[in-house]
């Protein structure tokens, strides 16, 4: 029986993987969060791997506070860059494959076409810069590394845009939402399924892949559909990025092509509205 180590098990993706683990009885899952494994501690990671002896490591651990990263630079790099390097080195020692989750924020967003995996990266903020360095360090440390860039992740777990909107809809009659930033909302449950599909295929193709729901939309349209699916009558107003400044700059259009992961690993790309409606039903109506 092959062993899958999941780091960041207390995060959105980690919880989504736990939710479907019973569907994969041929694997032994080991769950690690920051309280049981500090991925920034190289010796601790090495010792943990010696004990667990994983065949796969899914790194779902990340520093995701995009704006806070602008001031907590060391913390962002420790978790997003040097943590993945530590995991990749330990994977290399064990002969294990690393599946590392990255972000669309490695791009600057100055394009009209979807980014593919070979396109030039130019992150605008510390979060994106730390995640890009993590990609590079992990890939250099272990040749059996798969990087999955994803975007606008949400689920029924933890804090995310969907749950924030639902909370605000219950408190406010009117909200302003940015309408000039484009990307792809992604249900973390779909990402979890994609990762397990890759593992089930016993990966031989490593490198960078893009995964998200499709097609592209804006934060405003995303919020509009959240309101519609949840039955909210909140009034939503369009804002420009200039009208809603943030400490960390965001890419204007970070849409990614998912053709590669679909072609190589036969991963299904769901429409973001269908995946969103499913999540809303779980959050609002499944009582």
C-alpha positions in Angstrom: 0.0 0.0 0.0 1.4 3.4 -1.0 1.5 6.2 1.4 0.4 9.8 0.7 1.6 12.5 3.1 -0.6 15.6 3.1 1.0 18.8 4.6 -1.3 21.7 5.4 -4.0 19.2 6.4 -5.9 21.9 8.4 -6.3 24.2 5.3 -9.1 24.2 2.7 -7.4 21.8 0.3 -6.2 19.6 3.2 -9.8 19.3 4.5 -11.2 18.6 1.0 -8.6 15.8 0.6 -9.6 14.3 4.0 -13.3 14.4 2.8 -12.6 12.1 -0.1 -9.8 9.9 1.4 -12.2 7.0 2.0 -12.8 6.8 -1.7 -9.2 5.7 -2.1 -8.7 2.7 0.2 -5.7 1.5 -1.7 -3.7 4.4 -0.2 -2.6 5.1 3.3 -3.0 8.8 4.1 -0.9 10.6 6.7 -2.2 14.1 7.7 0.2 16.8 8.9 -0.6 20.3 9.9 1.6 23.0 11.3 1.2 21.6 14.8 2.6 18.2 13.8 5.1 19.2 11.1 6.9 22.5 10.7 7.8 22.5 7.0 10.2 25.4 7.5 12.4 23.2 9.8 14.5 21.1 7.4 15.6 18.6 10.1 12.1 18.1 11.4 10.9 17.4 7.8 13.7 14.9 7.2 12.9 13.1 10.4 9.2 13.0 9.7 9.8 11.6 6.2 12.1 8.9 7.6 9.3 7.9 10.0 6.4 8.0 7.5 8.3 6.9 4.3 5.8 8.5 1.9 5.5 7.6 -1.8 3.7 10.9 -2.5 3.7 14.2 -0.7 0.9 16.7 -1.4 2.0 20.1 -0.1 -1.2 22.0 0.7 0.6 24.2 3.3 0.9 27.8 2.3 1.1 31.4 3.6 -1.9 32.8 1.9 -2.4 36.3 3.5 -1.7 38.2 0.3 -1.8 41.7 1.8 -0.1 40.8 5.1 2.8 39.2 3.2 3.9 42.7 2.1 5.0 43.3 5.8 5.5 39.7 6.9 8.0 39.0 4.2 10.2 36.5 6.1 7.2 34.4 7.2 5.8 34.3 3.6 9.1 33.1 2.2 9.7 30.6 5.0 6.4 28.8 4.3 6.0 29.4 0.5 9.6 29.1 -0.7 11.9 27.3 1.8 9.2 25.0 3.1 8.6 23.4 -0.3 12.3 23.1 -0.8 12.6 21.2 2.4 9.8 18.9 1.4 11.3 18.4 -2.1 14.7 17.5 -0.6 13.1 15.0 1.7 11.0 13.5 -1.2 14.2 13.2 -3.2 15.8 11.2 -0.3 12.8 8.9 -0.2 12.3 8.6 -3.9 8.9 10.2 -3.5 6.9 12.4 -5.8 6.0 15.9 -4.6 2.8 17.6 -5.7 3.1 21.2 -4.7 0.3 23.7 -5.0 1.1 27.2 -6.4 -0.9 30.2 -7.6 -1.9 32.3 -10.5 -0.3 35.3 -8.7 3.0 34.3 -10.2 1.8 36.2 -13.3 1.5 40.0 -13.6 -1.8 39.8 -15.4 -0.9 42.0 -18.3 -2.3 39.8 -21.0 -5.5 39.2 -23.0 -4.8 35.5 -23.5 -4.9 32.6 -20.9 -1.5 31.8 -19.5 0.0 28.5 -20.3 2.7 26.7 -18.2 5.6 28.0 -20.3 4.6 31.7 -20.2 6.8 34.3 -18.5 6.2 34.8 -14.8 6.4 38.2 -13.1 4.7 38.3 -9.7 3.6 41.7 -8.5 3.7 41.2 -4.7 5.5 39.3 -2.0 3.0 36.5 -1.9 3.4 35.7 -5.6 7.2 36.2 -5.5 7.5 33.7 -2.5 5.3 31.2 -4.3 7.3 31.4 -7.5 10.6 30.9 -5.6 8.9 27.9 -4.0 8.2 26.4 -7.4 11.8 26.9 -8.5 13.4 25.5 -5.4 11.1 22.5 -5.2 11.7 21.6 -8.9 15.5 22.0 -8.5 15.5 19.8 -5.3 13.4 16.9 -6.7 13.0 15.9 -10.3 9.8 14.1 -9.4 7.9 17.4 -8.6 4.6 18.4 -10.0 3.6 22.1 -9.6 -0.1 22.8 -9.8 -1.0 26.5 -10.1 -4.5 27.2 -9.1 -6.6 30.3 -8.5 -9.4 32.0 -6.4 -9.7 28.9 -4.2 -12.8 28.4 -2.1 -14.8 25.6 -0.4 -17.1 25.0 2.5 -14.0 25.0 4.8 -12.1 27.8 6.5 -12.0 31.4 5.3 -12.5 32.3 1.6 -14.2 34.7 -0.7 -17.5 32.7 -0.9 -17.9 32.4 2.8 -16.9 36.1 3.3 -19.6 37.1 0.8 -22.2 35.0 2.4 -21.5 36.6 5.8 -21.5 40.1 4.3 -24.8 39.4 2.5 -26.4 38.6 5.9 -25.1 41.9 7.3 -25.3 44.4 4.5 -27.9 45.6 2.0 -25.3 46.9 -0.5 -21.7 46.1 -1.3 -19.0 47.2 -3.8 -17.1 44.5 -5.6 -14.0 44.9 -7.9 -15.1 44.3 -11.5 -11.9 44.8 -13.5 -9.9 41.8 -12.2 -10.3 38.6 -14.2 -9.6 35.0 -13.1 -11.1 31.6 -12.4 -12.9 30.7 -9.2 -11.9 27.2 -8.2 -13.6 24.8 -5.8 -11.0 23.2 -3.6 -13.0 20.0 -3.8 -12.4 19.9 -7.5 -8.6 20.5 -7.0 -8.5 17.7 -4.5 -10.1 15.4 -7.0 -7.7 16.5 -9.7 -4.7 15.7 -7.4 -6.0 12.2 -6.7 -6.6 11.6 -10.4 -3.0 12.4 -11.0 -1.8 10.1 -8.3 -4.1 7.3 -9.5 -2.5 7.6 -12.9 1.0 7.0 -11.2 2.6 10.1 -12.6 5.5 10.0 -15.0 5.1 13.5 -16.4 6.4 16.1 -13.9 6.7 19.8 -14.1 4.2 22.7 -14.1 0.5 22.3 -14.6 -2.5 24.7 -14.4 -5.8 23.7 -12.8 -8.9 25.8 -12.2 -12.5 25.8 -12.9 -13.5 27.6 -16.1 -14.1 30.0 -17.9 -12.8 33.3 -16.6 -14.9 35.8 -14.7 -14.5 38.8 -12.5 -14.8 39.2 -8.7 -18.0 41.1 -9.3 -19.6 38.4 -11.4 -18.4 35.8 -9.0 -20.1 37.7 -6.1 -23.2 38.1 -8.3 -23.5 34.3 -8.7 -22.9 33.7 -5.0 -25.8 36.1 -4.3 -28.1 34.4 -6.9 -27.3 30.8 -5.7 -27.8 31.7 -2.0 -31.0 33.6 -2.6 -29.6 37.0 -1.4 -31.2 40.2 -2.5 -28.1 42.3 -1.7 -27.3 45.1 -4.1 -23.9 44.8 -5.7 -22.0 47.7 -7.2 -19.0 47.6 -9.5 -15.7 49.0 -8.3 -12.5 49.5 -10.2 -9.2 48.4 -8.7 -8.3 52.0 -8.2 -11.4 52.5 -6.1 -10.5 49.5 -3.9 -6.7 49.8 -3.2 -5.0 47.0 -1.4 -1.5 46.7 0.1 -0.5 44.0 -2.4 -1.2 44.6 -6.1 -3.3 42.0 -7.9 -2.9 40.8 -11.5 -5.6 42.3 -13.8 -6.1 39.1 -15.7 -4.6 35.9 -14.4 -6.6 33.4 -16.4 -4.8 30.1 -17.0 -5.1 27.5 -19.7 -5.9 24.0 -18.3 -5.3 22.1 -21.6 -2.1 20.4 -20.4 -3.5 18.8 -17.2 -6.6 17.7 -19.1 -4.5 16.2 -21.9 -1.8 14.4 -19.9 -3.8 13.3 -16.8 -7.4 13.2 -18.1 -8.5 15.7 -15.5 -12.0 17.1 -15.8 -12.4 20.9 -15.9 -15.8 21.9 -14.5 -17.6 25.1 -15.1 -17.1 27.4 -12.2 -20.8 28.2 -11.8 -21.7 24.5 -11.4 -19.0 24.0 -8.8 -20.0 27.2 -7.0 -23.7 26.2 -6.9 -22.7 22.8 -5.4 -20.7 24.6 -2.7 -23.5 27.1 -1.9 -25.9 24.2 -1.6 -23.6 22.6 1.0 -23.2 25.8 2.9 -26.7 27.3 2.8 -29.2 24.6 2.1 -27.7 21.3 3.4 -28.9 21.5 7.0 
